[in-house]
C-alpha cells in the first residue's frame, strides 16, 4: 500500500503526525469501504474520533480526578485568598502563591492538570484540518479515483483557461495553485461539489458522455459525503449549511453546560463557593467556546465539524462513565475513611474502659496485672468456700439437720471446741 504525503505540508511537526493519522484513517477507510462506499468517509471520521477518545480516556479520567480534588480544596483555597484579600503588595502575593502551591503539593494536584486532554486535542485538530481538506492526497484509494478524474480533465482542450474562468473563487482559496501542475488540478477537483460538476458537464459535454468518468465522479461524491453534505466543503450561514455551525456549537455548549452544572453541585457539597472567580471564568468560557467552534465551522472543512460533533457526543458518554468510576472510587475512599474513624473511636473507648476506677491505674501495667491476679485468686478461694458450704448444706439436710437452726456440722464442732 502506497501513501502519498500531503504536498502542501512542510511543517516538521505536522508532517509526521499527518502521515501517522492518515495511515490510521486509511486503514479504517479500507475496512469501511469494504462494507459500503456511501458515506464511508463520514463513517471513517466517526470511528477515528472514537479511537481518539478511547486513547485519551486515561487522561480524561486523570483530569476528572484532579478536578474533584480541586473542588474539595476550594474551601481551603478560599481561606488562603481571604487571608490575603486586603494585601495587594508583591510580597503578600508571593506568599499567597507559595501557600497555594504547598496546598497543591500536599494534595498531589495542580490547576493545570485538567487542561492536558484539551491541549492534546489541539494538534489533532490541526492535523485533521490538513488531512480532511486534502483527502485526495492522503487516502490511497480515494486519491487513485481523483488521479483518473484529473487525467481526464487535463486532456480536455484548453482545460486551464476553462477552469480558471469557471471557478476563480475556488482557485483563490488554494495555496500555491498552478494550473499546469497535476497535483494542483487534483486539489481543485477534490473540492468540487455536485453543482460544480454539473457546471463543468454543461461546459464540456464530452465529459458527461464519458460513462466511466461520470461513474468515478459519482463514486467520489458518495465516499466524501455525509447526510448529503460534501465533507471537504465548509458550513454556511444559509440553509442547509447553517445546520453544521448550529449543531457544532450546540453540542459544544451542551457538553460544557452539563459538566459545569455537575461541578457546581460537587463544589457546593465540598463547602466551596460555585460563584468564585475561577468558576465564573469557566462559565464565561462555556459560552465563548461554542461560538468559536461554530465560527470555525464556517471556514473549516465539514469533516472537521463532523469530528468535533462526534467528539462532543462521545465526550458526553465518556463523562458519564468517568463520573461513575470516580464516584465509586470516592465512595470507597469515604467508606474506608469512615471505618478508620470508627476504629480510632473504638480504640479510644477501649482505652477509657481499660482504666481501673478504684486504683486509677491502666489495665496492662505491672501493678494492675498483679491486682488482677490477686483478684482472680481471691475469686477462686471464695468460689471454693461457696462450693464447700453448698456441699455441707446438702449433707446436713440428708442427716436431718436444720442448718439454719443448728448450723452446719463444722460450725457445731467449732462451737463445741
C-alpha positions in Angstrom: 0.0 0.0 0.0 1.5 3.3 -1.1 0.8 6.5 1.0 1.1 9.9 -0.6 2.2 12.7 1.8 0.4 16.0 1.6 2.3 18.1 -0.8 1.5 21.4 1.0 2.5 20.4 4.5 6.1 21.3 5.2 5.9 21.8 9.0 8.3 19.4 10.6 5.8 18.7 13.4 2.6 18.4 11.4 4.1 16.4 8.6 4.9 13.2 10.6 1.7 13.5 12.6 -0.2 13.9 9.3 1.4 10.8 7.9 0.6 8.8 11.1 -3.0 9.9 11.3 -3.5 9.4 7.6 -2.2 5.8 8.0 -4.8 5.1 10.7 -7.6 6.8 8.7 -6.6 4.9 5.6 -6.8 1.6 7.4 -10.2 2.5 8.9 -11.5 3.7 5.5 -10.4 0.5 3.8 -12.4 -1.5 6.3 -15.5 0.7 5.9 -15.3 0.8 2.1 -15.2 -3.0 2.0 -18.7 -2.8 3.5 -20.1 0.3 1.9 -18.8 3.3 -0.1 -21.8 5.5 0.6 -20.9 7.9 3.5 -17.7 5.9 4.0 -15.6 8.9 4.7 -18.0 10.2 7.3 -18.2 6.8 9.0 -14.4 6.7 8.9 -14.2 10.1 10.7 -16.6 9.0 13.4 -14.7 5.7 14.0 -11.4 7.6 14.1 -12.9 10.0 16.6 -14.0 7.1 18.7 -10.4 5.7 18.7 -9.0 9.1 19.7 -11.5 9.3 22.6 -10.6 5.8 23.8 -6.8 6.6 23.6 -7.2 9.8 25.7 -9.6 8.2 28.1 -6.9 7.6 30.8 -6.0 11.3 30.5 -9.7 12.3 30.8 -10.0 10.1 33.9 -7.0 11.7 35.4 -8.3 15.1 34.6 -11.6 14.3 36.4 -9.8 13.1 39.5 -7.8 16.2 39.5 -10.9 18.4 39.1 -12.6 16.6 42.0 -9.5 17.2 44.2 -9.5 20.9 43.3 -13.2 21.1 44.2 -12.6 19.6 47.6 -9.7 22.0 48.1 -11.8 25.1 47.3 -12.7 25.9 50.9 -9.0 25.9 51.9 -8.1 27.8 48.8 -10.8 30.4 49.6 -9.4 30.7 53.1 -5.9 31.5 51.8 -7.3 34.0 49.3 -9.4 35.6 52.1 -6.3 35.8 54.3 -4.5 38.0 51.7 -7.6 39.7 50.4 -6.6 43.2 51.7 -2.9 42.8 51.0 -2.1 43.7 47.4 1.7 44.2 47.7 4.0 41.8 45.7 5.3 40.1 48.9 1.8 39.2 50.0 1.0 37.9 46.5 4.2 35.8 46.6 3.4 34.3 50.0 -0.2 33.5 48.9 1.1 31.7 45.8 3.6 29.8 48.0 0.7 28.7 50.3 -1.4 27.7 47.3 1.5 25.7 45.8 2.1 24.0 49.1 -1.6 23.1 49.2 -1.4 21.6 45.7 1.8 19.6 46.5 0.3 18.3 49.8 -2.7 17.0 47.9 -0.8 16.0 44.8 -2.8 18.0 42.3 -2.4 21.1 40.1 -4.8 23.5 38.4 -3.1 22.8 35.1 -3.6 19.0 35.2 -7.2 19.4 34.0 -6.1 21.1 30.8 -4.0 18.2 29.4 -6.7 16.4 27.4 -7.7 19.8 25.8 -4.0 20.6 24.9 -3.6 17.1 23.3 -6.6 17.6 21.1 -5.3 20.9 19.6 -2.6 19.2 17.4 -5.2 16.6 16.5 -7.4 19.3 15.2 -4.6 20.9 13.2 -3.5 17.6 11.7 -7.1 16.7 10.8 -7.5 20.1 9.2 -4.6 19.3 6.9 -5.8 15.8 6.1 -9.5 16.4 5.6 -9.0 19.4 3.3 -6.7 17.3 1.2 -8.2 13.8 1.3 -7.2 13.1 -2.3 -3.6 13.3 -1.2 -3.9 11.1 1.8 -6.5 8.3 1.3 -4.9 5.9 -1.2 -8.0 4.5 -3.0 -9.8 7.9 -2.8 -6.7 9.6 -4.3 -6.5 7.0 -7.0 -10.0 7.9 -8.2 -9.0 11.6 -8.4 -5.9 10.6 -10.3 -8.2 9.2 -13.0 -10.5 12.2 -12.9 -7.6 14.7 -13.1 -6.0 12.9 -16.0 -9.3 13.0 -18.0 -9.9 16.7 -17.2 -6.4 17.8 -18.2 -6.9 16.0 -21.5 -9.7 18.4 -22.3 -8.6 21.1 -24.8 -7.9 24.4 -23.1 -8.8 23.0 -19.7 -6.6 25.6 -18.0 -8.4 28.6 -19.2 -11.8 26.8 -18.8 -11.2 26.0 -15.1 -9.8 29.5 -14.3 -12.7 31.2 -15.9 -15.4 29.0 -14.3 -14.0 28.6 -10.8 -11.9 31.7 -9.9 -13.2 31.9 -6.3 -12.4 28.3 -5.6 -8.9 28.6 -7.1 -8.2 31.7 -4.8 -8.7 29.6 -1.8 -5.9 27.1 -2.8 -2.4 27.7 -1.7 0.4 27.7 -4.3 -2.1 26.8 -7.1 -0.5 26.1 -10.5 -3.0 25.3 -13.3 -0.3 23.4 -15.2 0.6 21.2 -12.2 -1.2 17.9 -11.9 -1.4 18.0 -8.1 -2.9 21.5 -8.2 -5.7 20.5 -10.6 -6.3 17.3 -8.5 -6.5 19.5 -5.4 -9.0 21.8 -7.2 -11.2 19.0 -8.4 -11.3 17.4 -4.9 -13.3 20.5 -3.7 -15.9 20.2 -6.4 -19.5 19.9 -5.3 -22.3 18.3 -7.3 -23.2 21.8 -8.6 -19.5 22.4 -9.7 -19.5 19.1 -11.7 -22.8 20.0 -13.3 -21.4 23.3 -14.5 -18.4 21.5 -15.9 -20.6 18.9 -17.6 -22.5 21.7 -19.3 -19.3 23.4 -20.5 -17.7 20.2 -21.6 -20.5 17.8 -22.9 -17.8 15.1 -23.8 -17.2 14.6 -20.1 -20.9 14.0 -19.5 -20.8 11.4 -22.3 -17.9 9.6 -20.7 -19.8 7.0 -18.6 -16.7 5.8 -16.7 -15.7 9.4 -15.8 -19.2 10.2 -14.6 -19.3 7.0 -12.6 -16.0 7.7 -10.9 -17.0 11.3 -10.0 -20.3 9.9 -8.6 -18.3 7.4 -6.5 -16.0 10.1 -5.0 -19.1 12.2 -4.1 -20.7 9.2 -2.4 -17.5 8.5 -0.5 -16.9 12.1 0.7 -20.4 12.9 1.6 -22.3 12.6 4.8 -26.0 13.2 5.0 -25.8 14.8 1.6 -23.0 17.3 2.5 -19.5 17.3 1.0 -17.1 16.9 3.8 -14.4 18.9 2.0 -16.7 21.9 1.8 -17.5 24.5 4.5 -20.6 25.4 6.5 -22.5 28.5 5.7 -25.0 31.0 7.1 -27.7 29.8 4.7 -29.9 26.7 4.7 -29.0 23.9 4.8 -25.3 24.6 5.5 -26.1 26.5 8.7 -27.1 23.2 10.3 -23.4 22.4 10.8 -22.3 25.5 12.9 -25.6 25.2 14.9 -25.0 21.5 15.7 -21.3 22.0 16.3 -21.8 25.0 18.7 -24.8 23.4 20.3 -23.1 20.1 21.2 -20.1 22.0 22.5 -22.3 24.1 24.7 -24.3 21.1 25.9 -21.1 19.3 26.9 -19.7 22.3 28.8 -23.1 23.1 30.4 -23.6 19.6 31.8 -20.1 19.4 33.1 -20.2 22.8 34.7 -23.6 22.1 36.4 -22.2 18.8 37.8 -19.0 20.6 39.0 -21.1 23.3 40.8 -23.1 20.7 42.7 -19.8 19.0 43.8 -18.3 22.3 44.8 -21.3 23.2 47.0 -21.2 19.7 48.5 -17.5 20.2 49.3 -18.2 23.5 51.0 -16.8 25.7 48.3 -18.3 28.7 46.5 -19.6 28.0 43.0 -19.6 31.7 42.3 -15.8 32.0 42.9 -13.7 33.9 40.3 -12.3 30.7 38.7 -15.8 29.2 38.3 -17.2 32.3 36.9 -14.3 32.4 34.3 -15.1 28.8 33.3 -18.7 29.7 32.9 -17.8 32.6 30.6 -15.7 30.2 28.5 -18.6 27.8 28.3 -20.3 30.4 26.1 -17.2 31.6 24.3 -16.1 28.1 23.1 -19.4 27.2 21.4 -19.4 30.5 19.5 -15.8 29.9 18.4 -16.4 26.3 17.2 -19.5 27.5 15.3 -17.4 30.2 13.6 -14.6 27.8 12.8 -17.2 25.5 11.0 -17.8 28.4 8.6 -14.1 28.4 7.5 -13.1 24.7 8.0 -13.9 21.6 6.1 -17.1 19.9 7.3 -15.0 16.8 8.1 -13.6 18.8 11.0 -17.1 19.8 12.1 -18.1 16.1 12.0 -15.1 15.2 14.1 -16.0 18.0 16.6 -19.6 16.9 16.8 -18.7 13.2 17.2 -16.1 14.1 19.8 -18.7 16.1 21.8 -21.2 13.2 21.7 -18.5 10.7 22.7 -17.3 13.1 25.4 -20.8 13.2 26.9 -21.0 9.4 27.1 -17.4 9.2 28.3 -18.1 11.7 31.1 -21.0 9.5 32.3 -18.6 6.6 32.5 -15.8 8.6 34.2 -18.2 10.1 36.7 -19.4 6.6 37.7 -15.8 5.4 38.1 -14.7 8.4 40.1 -17.9 8.3 42.2 -17.3 4.7 43.0 -13.6 5.5 43.9 -14.7 8.4 46.2 -17.4 6.2 47.8 -14.8 3.5 48.6 -12.4 6.1 49.9 -15.2 7.7 52.1 -16.1 4.2 53.3 -12.5 3.4 54.2 -12.2 6.7 55.9 -15.3 6.1 57.9 -14.1 2.7 59.0 -10.8 4.2 60.0 -12.6 6.8 62.2 -14.8 4.2 63.7 -11.7 2.1 64.6 -10.0 5.1 66.2 -13.2 5.8 68.1 -13.3 2.2 69.3 -9.7 2.3 70.4 -10.3 5.5 72.4 -13.4 3.9 74.1 -11.4 0.8 74.8 -8.6 2.9 76.3 -11.1 4.7 78.5 -12.6 1.4 79.7 -9.1 0.0 80.5 -8.6 2.3 83.5 -9.4 0.8 86.9 -11.8 3.2 88.6 -10.6 2.2 92.2 -6.8 2.3 91.6 -6.8 4.8 88.7 -4.2 2.5 87.0 -4.4 1.5 83.4 -5.0 -2.2 82.7 -1.9 -3.7 81.3 0.6 -2.1 83.7 2.6 -4.3 86.1 0.7 -3.0 89.2 -2.7 -3.6 87.5 -1.7 -7.0 86.3 -0.7 -8.0 89.9 -4.0 -6.6 91.2 -5.9 -8.6 88.6 -4.1 -11.8 89.5 -4.8 -11.2 93.2 -8.5 -10.6 92.5 -8.7 -13.7 90.4 -7.0 -15.8 93.2 -9.5 -14.3 95.7 -12.4 -15.2 93.5 -11.2 -18.7 93.2 -10.9 -19.1 97.0 -14.3 -17.6 97.6 -15.7 -19.9 95.0 -14.2 -22.9 96.7 -15.7 -21.9 100.0 -19.1 -21.5 98.5 -18.9 -24.9 96.9 -18.0 -26.4 100.3 -20.8 -24.7 102.0 -23.2 -25.9 99.4 -21.9 -29.5 99.9 -22.3 -29.2 103.7 -25.9 -27.9 103.3 -26.7 -31.0 101.3 -25.1 -33.3 103.9 -26.9 -31.7 106.8 -30.2 -31.9 105.1 -29.6 -35.6 104.5 -28.8 -36.3 108.2 -31.8 -34.3 109.4 -30.1 -31.2 110.4 -31.7 -27.8 110.1 -28.7 -25.8 109.0 -30.5 -22.5 109.6 -31.3 -23.6 113.2 -28.4 -25.7 114.3 -25.8 -24.6 111.8 -23.6 -26.8 109.8 -21.7 -29.7 111.4 -18.4 -27.9 111.0 -20.0 -24.9 112.8 -21.2 -27.1 115.7 -17.8 -28.6 116.1 -16.3 -25.2 116.3 -18.7 -24.1 118.9 -18.1 -27.3 121.0 -14.5 -26.6 121.0 
